[in-house]
Amino acid sequence: MRSSRSKAALLILVATVLALNFTQLAGLPTSSNPFKSGRYLAETDNASEPIKQSDDTVRIDPLENFKKYRGGYDITNKHYWSSAAFTGIYGYAIAVVWLLCGITEESSRRDRLVVSSVIYSLCYWTTFFTILAITATGLVLGGNAKFHSRAKTVIDIIIDTADDASDTIHKTTGAMKNMSTNLGEANESTETTSFLTSTSQRLDTQAADIERQARKNRRAIDKGLKIVYIVTTLTISLNLVAVIALLVFGVLKFRRILYILITLCWILTILYWVFFGIYFFLGNFVGDTCTALEGFQKDPYNNSLSSILPCDDLLSAKISPKPILVPGFTTW
């Protein structure tokens, strides 16, 4: 009887420490380059076929009675977010199971007597697993920082793309304004001058809109990434402190505090399984964004990034398809 109790208590501690520290590693992206064509999504069945953005984001949508979402990458669509977040269901489900196991174990523990030999056995094993916990915590902290850096890089690419588009538009409008000025000095057609002026104004407005919306979305995304980074770092650090304290109080035979720390570690494990699901979801989101960027380079006027970079609005400022001939200039 004593042996079975010892094994049960030891199994709980080992599972707690291992899950507490190593499950987070699986939730972090492992690719060395998030901008390669390789994706994090598991929906792509045939790697030899061309990647289609609409197919990459076909996922189960819990808001639509678990039907398939086929709307593509669209950060303004709540169904895209719900289907992407649902990809982390494995982590969320394990967190629930772990919580139920903890409640069951706590209920059964009250009916058992804990002998001193169990405490001694736990102390020896805790020393070994504390070393592993410290090592794993360092790896997780490094992985968390690396993930945050990669996500920031993706956002920077989007903003740089918006800035480049805006600069190109401003250069175009500058040339159009010069042509309009030259036409006015040459007493040419006022209709052409008015057309150039109004078109350049519309283009300037659209360029300013691109900059404004890109900055607005960047602030929101940066805030979200910062919250995830800070919360993850704090909880991982708390985990390290709890594991070390578990070792110290175990050696000093503070049973009550020891049980409190084991409970704390169990709760942290539940939280980290939730983090596993969140990081898995974020990995899919970053992969979707990279694919959208590839499509943006090919066709900026017909791309899902238009929800944050309104390049399609520039179509309203099209210039006449007929050439405009000006002394020293020719434009369309």
For each residue, the residues with C-beta under 8 A, 3 or more apart:
1: 4 5
2: 5 6 115 117 118
3: 6 7
4: 1 7 8
5: 1 2 8 9 112 114 115 118
6: 2 3 9 10 117 118 121
7: 3 4 10 11
8: 4 5 11 12
9: 5 6 12 13 114 118 121 122
10: 6 7 13 14 118 121 122 125
11: 7 8 14 15
12: 8 9 15 16 105 262
13: 9 10 16 17 122 125 126 129 262
14: 10 11 17 18 125 129
15: 11 12 18 19
16: 12 13 19 20 262 265 266 269
17: 13 14 20 21 126 129 130 132 133 243 265
18: 14 15 21 22 129 132
19: 15 16 22 23 98 269 272 273
20: 16 17 23 133 239 243 265 268 269 272
21: 17 18 24 132 133 136 137 140 239 243
22: 18 19 25 26 136
23: 19 20 26 27 94 269 272 273 276
24: 21 27 28 140 143 144 232 236 272 275 276 279
25: 22 28 136 139 140 143
26: 22 23 276
27: 23 24 91 275 276 277 278 279 280 283
28: 24 25 140 143 144 146 147 279 283
29: 34 40 147 150 279 283 286
30:
31: 34 36 38 40
32:
33: 36
34: 29 31 150 153 154 286 287 290
35: 153 154 157 290 293
36: 31 33
37: 51 294
38: 31
39: 44 51 56 287 290 291
40: 29 31 283 284 286 287
41: 44 56 57 284 287 288
42:
43: 55 56 57 58 59
44: 39 41 47 51 55 56
45:
46: 49
47: 44
48:
49: 46
50:
51: 37 39 44 55 56 291
52: 55 56
53: 56 57 72 73 288 291 292 295 304
54: 57 58 70 72
55: 43 44 51 52 58
56: 39 41 43 44 51 52 53 73 287 288 291
57: 41 43 53 54 69 70 71 72 73 80 83 84 288
58: 43 54 55 68 69 70
59: 43 68 69 83 84 86 87
60: 66 67 68 69 83 86
61: 64 66 67 68 69 79 82 83 86
62: 66 82 83 86
63: 78 79 82
64: 61 67 69 79
65:
66: 60 61 62
67: 60 61 64
68: 58 59 60 61
69: 57 58 59 60 61 64 79 80 82 83
70: 54 57 58
71: 57 74 77 79 80
72: 53 54 57 80 304
73: 53 56 57 80 288 289 291 292 304 305
74: 71 77 80 304 307
75: 80 81 217 307 308
76: 307
77: 71 74 80 81
78: 63 81 82
79: 61 63 64 69 71 82 83
80: 57 69 71 72 73 74 75 77 83 84
81: 75 77 78 84 85
82: 61 62 63 69 78 79 85 86
83: 57 59 60 61 62 69 79 80 86 87
84: 57 59 80 81 87 281 284 285 288
85: 81 82 88 281
86: 59 60 61 62 82 83 89 281
87: 59 83 84 280 281 284
88: 85 91 92 276 277 278 279 280 281
89: 86 92 93 277
90: 93 94 276 277 280
91: 27 88 94 95 273 274 275 276 277 278 280
92: 88 89 95 96 273 274 277
93: 89 90 96 97
94: 23 90 91 97 98 273 276
95: 91 92 98 99 270 271 273 274 277
96: 92 93 99 100
97: 93 94 100 101
98: 19 94 95 101 102 266 269 270 273
99: 95 96 102 103 270
100: 96 97 103 104
101: 97 98 104 105
102: 98 99 105 106 263 266 267 270
103: 99 100 106 107
104: 100 101 107 108
105: 12 101 102 108 109
106: 102 103 109 110 263
107: 103 104 110 111
108: 104 105 111 112
109: 105 106 112 114
110: 106 107
111: 107 108
112: 5 108 109
113:
114: 5 9 109 118 119 255
115: 2 5 118 119
116: 119 120
117: 2 6 120 121
118: 2 5 6 9 10 114 115 121 122
119: 114 115 116 122 123 250 253 255 258
120: 116 117 123 124
121: 6 9 10 117 118 124 125
122: 9 10 13 118 119 125 126 250 258
123: 119 120 126 127 247 250 251
124: 120 121 127 128
125: 10 13 14 121 122 128 129
126: 13 17 122 123 129 130 246 247 250
127: 123 124 130 131 247
128: 124 125 131 132
129: 13 14 17 18 125 126 132 133 243
130: 17 126 127 133 134 243 244 246 247
131: 127 128 134 135
132: 17 18 21 128 129 135 136
133: 17 20 21 129 130 136 137 239 240 243
134: 130 131 137 138 240 243 244
135: 131 132 138 139
136: 21 22 25 132 133 139 140
137: 21 133 134 140 141 236 237 239 240 243
138: 134 135 141 142
139: 25 135 136 142 143
140: 21 24 25 28 136 137 143 144 236
141: 137 138 144 145 233 236 237
142: 138 139 145 146
143: 24 25 28 139 140 146 147
144: 24 28 140 141 147 148 229 232 233 236
145: 141 142 148 149 229
146: 28 142 143 149 150
147: 28 29 143 144 150 151 279 282
148: 144 145 151 152 225 228 229
149: 145 146 152 153
150: 29 34 146 147 153 154 286
151: 147 148 154 155 225 282 286
152: 148 149 155 156 222 225
153: 34 35 149 150 156 157
154: 34 35 150 151 157 158 286 289 290 293
155: 151 152 158 159 218 221 222 225
156: 152 153 159 160
157: 35 153 154 160 161 293
158: 154 155 161 162 214 218 289 293 305 308 309
159: 155 156 162 163 214 215 218
160: 156 157 163 164
161: 157 158 164 165 293 296 309
162: 158 159 165 166 210 211 214 309
163: 159 160 166 167 211 214
164: 160 161 167 168
165: 161 162 168 169 207 210 300 309 311
166: 162 163 169 170 207 208 210 211
167: 163 164 170 171
168: 164 165 171 172
169: 165 166 172 173 203 204 206 207 210 314
170: 166 167 173 174 204 207
171: 167 168 174 175
172: 168 169 175 176 200 203
173: 169 170 176 177 200 201 203 204 207
174: 170 171 177 178
175: 171 172 178 179 331
176: 172 173 179 180 196 199 200 203 331
177: 173 174 180 181 196 197 200
178: 174 175 181 182
179: 175 176 182 183 196 324 326 329 331
180: 176 177 183 184 193 196 197 200
181: 177 178 184 185
182: 178 179 185 186 326 327 328 329
183: 179 180 186 188 189 192 193 196 326
184: 180 181 187 188 193
185: 181 182
186: 182 183 326 327
187: 184
188: 183 184 192 193 326 327
189: 183 192 193
190: 193 194
191: 194 195
192: 183 188 189 195 196 324 326
193: 180 183 184 188 189 190 196 197
194: 190 191 197 198
195: 191 192 198 199 320 324
196: 176 177 179 180 183 192 193 199 200 324
197: 177 180 193 194 200 201
198: 194 195 201 202
199: 176 195 196 202 203 317 319
200: 172 173 176 177 180 196 197 203 204
201: 173 197 198 204 205
202: 198 199 205 206 316 317
203: 169 172 173 176 199 200 206 207 314 317
204: 169 170 173 200 201 207 208
205: 201 202 208 209
206: 169 202 203 209 210 310 313 314 316 317
207: 165 166 169 170 173 203 204 210 211
208: 166 204 205 211 212
209: 205 206 212 213 310 313
210: 162 165 166 169 206 207 213 214 309 310 311
211: 162 163 166 207 208 214 215
212: 208 209 215 216
213: 209 210 216 217 308 309 310
214: 158 159 162 163 210 211 217 218 308 309
215: 159 211 212 218 219
216: 212 213 219 220
217: 75 213 214 220 221 308
218: 155 158 159 214 215 221 222
219: 215 216 222 223
220: 216 217 223 224
221: 155 217 218 224 225
222: 152 155 218 219 225 226
223: 219 220 226 227
224: 220 221 227 228
225: 148 151 152 155 221 222 228 229
226: 222 223 229 230
227: 223 224 230 231
228: 148 224 225 231 232 278 282
229: 144 145 148 225 226 232 233
230: 226 227 233 234
231: 227 228 234 235
232: 24 144 228 229 235 236 275
233: 141 144 229 230 236 237
234: 230 231 237 238
235: 231 232 238 239 268 271 272 275
236: 24 137 140 141 144 232 233 239 240
237: 137 141 233 234 240 241
238: 234 235 241 242 268
239: 20 21 133 137 235 236 242 243 265 268 272
240: 133 134 137 236 237 243 244
241: 237 238 244 245
242: 238 239 245 246 261 264 265 268
243: 17 20 21 129 130 133 134 137 239 240 246 247 265
244: 130 134 240 241 247 248
245: 241 242 248 249 257 261
246: 126 130 242 243 249 250 258 261 262 265
247: 123 126 127 130 243 244 250 251
248: 244 245 251 252
249: 245 246 252 254 257 258 261
250: 119 122 123 126 246 247 253 254 258
251: 123 247 248
252: 248 249
253: 119 250
254: 249 250 257 258
255: 114 119 258 259
256: 259 260
257: 245 249 254 260 261
258: 119 122 246 249 250 254 255 261 262
259: 255 256 262 263
260: 256 257 263 264
261: 242 245 246 249 257 258 264 265
262: 12 13 16 246 258 259 265 266
263: 102 106 259 260 266 267
264: 242 260 261 267 268
265: 16 17 20 239 242 243 246 261 262 268 269
266: 16 98 102 262 263 269 270
267: 102 263 264 270 271
268: 20 235 238 239 242 264 265 271 272
269: 16 19 20 23 98 265 266 272 273
270: 95 98 99 102 266 267 273 274
271: 95 235 267 268 274 275
272: 19 20 23 24 235 239 268 269 275 276
273: 19 23 91 92 94 95 98 269 270 276 277
274: 91 92 95 270 271 277 278
275: 24 27 91 232 235 271 272 278 279
276: 23 24 26 27 88 90 91 94 272 273 279 280
277: 27 88 89 90 91 92 95 273 274 280 281
278: 27 88 91 228 274 275 281 282
279: 24 27 28 29 88 147 275 276 282 283
280: 27 87 88 90 91 276 277 283 284
281: 84 85 86 87 88 277 278 284 285
282: 147 151 228 278 279 285 286
283: 27 28 29 40 279 280 286 287
284: 40 41 84 87 280 281 287 288
285: 84 281 282 288 289
286: 29 34 40 150 151 154 282 283 289 290
287: 34 39 40 41 56 283 284 290 291
288: 41 53 56 57 73 84 284 285 291 292
289: 73 154 158 285 286 292 293
290: 34 35 39 154 286 287 293 294
291: 39 51 53 56 73 287 288 294 295
292: 53 73 288 289 295 296 303 304 305
293: 35 154 157 158 161 289 290 296 297 305
294: 37 290 291 297 298
295: 53 291 292 298 299 303 304 305
296: 161 292 293 299 300 303 305 309
297: 293 294 300
298: 294 295
299: 295 296 302 303
300: 165 296 297 303 305 309 311
301: 306 311 312 314 315
302: 299 306 312
303: 292 295 296 299 300 306 311
304: 53 72 73 74 292 295 307
305: 73 158 292 293 295 296 300 308 309 311
306: 301 302 303 309 310 311 312
307: 74 75 76 304 310
308: 75 158 213 214 217 305
309: 158 161 162 165 210 213 214 296 300 305 306
310: 206 209 210 213 306 307 313 314
311: 165 210 300 301 303 305 306 314
312: 301 302 306 315
313: 206 209 310 316 317
314: 169 203 206 301 310 311 317
315: 301 312 318
316: 202 206 313
317: 199 202 203 206 313 314
318: 315
319: 199 331 332
320: 195 324 332
321: 332
322: 332
323: 330 331 332
324: 179 192 195 196 320 329 330 331 332
325: 329 330
326: 179 182 183 186 188 192 329 330 331
327: 182 186 188
328: 182
329: 179 182 324 325 326
330: 323 324 325 326
331: 175 176 179 319 323 324 326
332: 319 320 321 322 323 324
